[in-house]
């Protein structure tokens, strides 16, 4: 074999002329370049396997191919960073196909399907009929795209520094709450009733009288989303969600967090030397003192921003 051997298998551009560009991944125990076998039957098997990866492949007895011996050990797999691309940036994507059944829908149509389900709330059965595919495939496409969108769009939710918050602090906060770092609240979204009784119990919301998912939303004083927690069942309390997410680790000493009465988290915030601003409690009181009424009014006037932000989130129009 000459030093100009280049792998001809689809999605691979390894070349012996450029050894520094060859990446030996963690799951590979042996890496070599090989010519086609002399045995005709074995050679036909090679051609058949290679043809699955590249449409424009034609048999060439002088072609060179790489042979990889995988370490099939329990728990051993490629990392996300090591996983090879489907095709190189300088190649034509139409020349390559992945092994297995062909794709039923183009990527653009799959994205349209996902956007229709998100925006219109169409049922899986309805989408399957519209796009002439099975319900199982609709579900698989939707879940795959949601996971991809989560990975690609998560960087849009940014936790700003304290200096940025100070520079953009609205005038309504400057007088009474100059140290407020963020406003927090929990919101719920209706879901279908789960078939499992245990899951139903976890998702039932006494407040909404329906099965819901619940999550914590944090916005800055200017109304920008700065943190969204993982989802929990509708049964979870505000304090439980707060204590089980990582939001508290983003706070700094002397930060003030504004919340509703349901967040009994004053002691939890003291751990990071932060303070809580909530309306005064009315428990055990026949009437509120004038000072408490004034304090409640001040907090309600500025805390409305988080309600408006949640409203925009739920009624967003493309």
N, C-alpha and C positions, 0 to 999 in steps of 0.2 A: 504493500500500500504506500502511496506517496504521501507527502506532507500536506497535500492540498485536499485531503479527504473532508467532505462535508456531509453531515447527516441530512438525508432526504426525507425523513419522516415528518408528517405535518406537525405544526406548532413547535418545531425544533430547528434552531439555526446554529447549532454547535459546529465548529470548524477547527480542524487541527492546526490551521495556520495561525489561529488566535487562541492559544491555550489560556491566556489570562482572562478571557471572556467566558470560559467554561466554568459553570458553578456546580460544584458537587454538593448536592443537598444532603441534609442530615440523615434521610432515610435510605440513602444509596450506599451500599457496601463495596461495589465494584463498578468501574466505569471503563469501557473499552470501545474502540471502533472496529467493526467487522465488515468483511465483504459478504456477498450473498453465499449461502451454502452451495456446495457442488451437487448435493443430492437433489434431484428434480422435485420430488414430492415435498421435501422440506423447503425447497426454494419457493414452491407455489404457496405454501403456508405463509412464508414471509411476505410474499407479494400481497396475499389476501389481507393480512393484518395491517400492512402499511397503507393499503388502499382505503381502509376505513378512516384513516386520518387525513387523507389528501385526495381531493377529487381529480386533480390533473395529473395524478401519478401514472407513469407508463413504465413498463418493465425495462430495466437497464441492467444488464449483467455486470457492468463495471461500477454500479452505484455502491456507495459505502453507507453503512447504517450503524447506529450506536446500539450497544447491548447493555442493559442495566440489570443488575441483580439486586432485588429489593430485600431489605431486612424485614421480613414479615413477623415482627415481634409484637406481642400484645401491648397496646398503648403507644406504639411508634407510628407517627404520621407526620406529614409535612405541616409546617407552620403556614399561616396565612401569607407571610412575606415570601416564603419559599415556593409557594404554589406557582407553577408556570402559567404564563398567559395563554389564552386560547390561540392567538396568532400574533406574529410580530407586527410592530407598527408600520413597517415598510412593506408588508405583504398584503395581498388582496384577501379580505375576509371571506369572499365568496369561494375561495379555493379550498377552504378548510371546513370540515364538519366534525362534530364530536361523535364518539362512538355511541351506538344505541339508536333508538327511534328518532326520526327527524323532528324538528321543531314544528309544532302545529300552527303557531302564530309568529309573525315577525315581532321583533322587540318593540317597535313603535306601537303595534296593535296591543301587545301585552301592557304597555304603559297606559294606553287609552283605557283598557279594561280596568286597571287599578284606579285610575282617576275617576272613572264613572262610578265605581263602587264607593269611593271615598266621598265624592261630591253628591251623588244622587241617592246613596244608600240602597242600591239595587241588590236584590237577593242573588245568591249563588245560582239558583235554578234559572232565574231570569237571564243572567249573564251567559250561562251555558247555552241557552236557547239563542241568544242574540249572536254569539260568536261561533256557534255550531261546534262546541267542544263539550267534553264531559264535565260534570260538576266537580269531580275530584281534581281535574286539571285546573279549573278556575280557582279552587282553593289553594292549590300548590303555587300557581302563578302569583296570586295575591300575597301569600305569606312570604314568598321569595322576594318580591319587590318591596314589601314593607321593611324587611330586614335590610335590604340594600339601601333604601332611602334613609333608614335610621343611621346607618354607618356614614353615608355621604352627607347628610344634612345636620348631624349632631353639632358640628362646629358653629352653626348659626346661633346657637344658644350660648352666650358668652357671659361670664361672671366679671363685671367691670371692677376696676380698682376703686378704693375709697376716694382717691383724688378725682377720678372721673365723675363719681356720684356727686361730690361736692360742687364741681364746676357746673353741673347740669341740674342742680337742685331747684325745683320749681319754687316760686315765691310763696305759695301756700304752706310749704314745709319750713321755710327759713325762719319764720317767727317762732313757732311752737315746737317743731320737731327737726332741728338742724342736724341731728346725729342719726336720723333714720337711714339705714343702709338698704332696706328692702321691705316689701309688703308681701305677706304670705297668706295663702288661703288654700283650701281643698275644694275640689270640684268633682262631680260624678257624671258618668256617661252611661246611658241605658245600654244593656246588652240583652241578647236572647236568654231565656231561662235555660240554664245548663241541665243536661239530662241526669247528671249525678246529684244525688240528694246532698252529699257532703259539700259539693261545690256550690249548690244553691244556698246552703246555709251561710257559706263564707261571702257570697255575693249579694245576699239580700240586704237592702237598705231600708231601715225603718223611716228614714227621712223622706225618701222618694217613693216608698212602698212599691219597689220594683227591684229586680236584679241589676246591679250596676258595677262598674269598676270605678275606683276612686284613686286620685293621685294629688300630690302637693304641687302647687304652682307658686313660683316666686317671681315677682316683678320688681324692677327698680322704681325709684320715685318718679321717673319720667315715663313709666308705662311699658318698658321693654322687658320681655321675658329673659330672665337670667338663670333660671333653674327649673327643671321639671323632674319630679321623682319617678321611680318605677310605679307601675300600677298595682293596686291592692283591691281586694274584694270590698264591696260597698259596706260590709259590716265593720270594717276597720275604723277606729276613731282617729280624729285629727292628731292627737298626741302620739298614738301608736305609729302612724305614718311618719311623723316628724322624727321620732326616736329611731326608726329603722331605715332612714335614708341618710345620705352623706352630706346633706345641706349644712348641718351645724359646723362641719369642719372648714367651711368656706368663710365663716365669720371671724372677725378680729376683735380684740379688746375695745370696749367703749362703743361698739356698734349697737344700734337700736333696731329692733325688729317689730314691725307693726302687724297685728293680727286681730282676729275676732275673739269673742269671749270663749269659744270652744277650745282654744289653744292654751291649756294649763301647763305651760312650759317654762315658767319663770325660773324654777330651780335648774332645769336642764341648760338654760342659756347662761346661768351663772358659772357653769363649768368653763366656758370660753370667755368669761368676763363681758358678756353682752347683756343688754337689757331688753325688756319686753314692754311694748306699748299696746294696751288693750283697753276697751271701754270698761269703766267700773262695773263691778258685779251688782246685780239687783237682788241677789239671793237673801231672803230673810228681811227684806225692807218693804214697808208698805208704800213708801214714796222715796224717790231719789232726792238727795240734797241738791241744792242749786249748783254747787261746785261739780258734782258728778254729772249733772245734766249738761253743763258747759263743756266738760271734758269729753263726754260722749259725742257731743255735736262736733267738736274739733276733729276727733278721730274719724268720725263718719264722713266728714267733708273731704278728707284726703284719702281715706281708705277706699273710696268709690272707684279709684283707678284700677284696683285689682279686679273688681267686678266687671268693669268695662273691658279689661284685657281678656278675661275669661269669655265674655260675650263675643268678642271679636274672634276668639279661637274657635268657638262652636258654630258661629254663623259666617265663617270666612267664605268669600266668593272668589272663584278663580277669575 
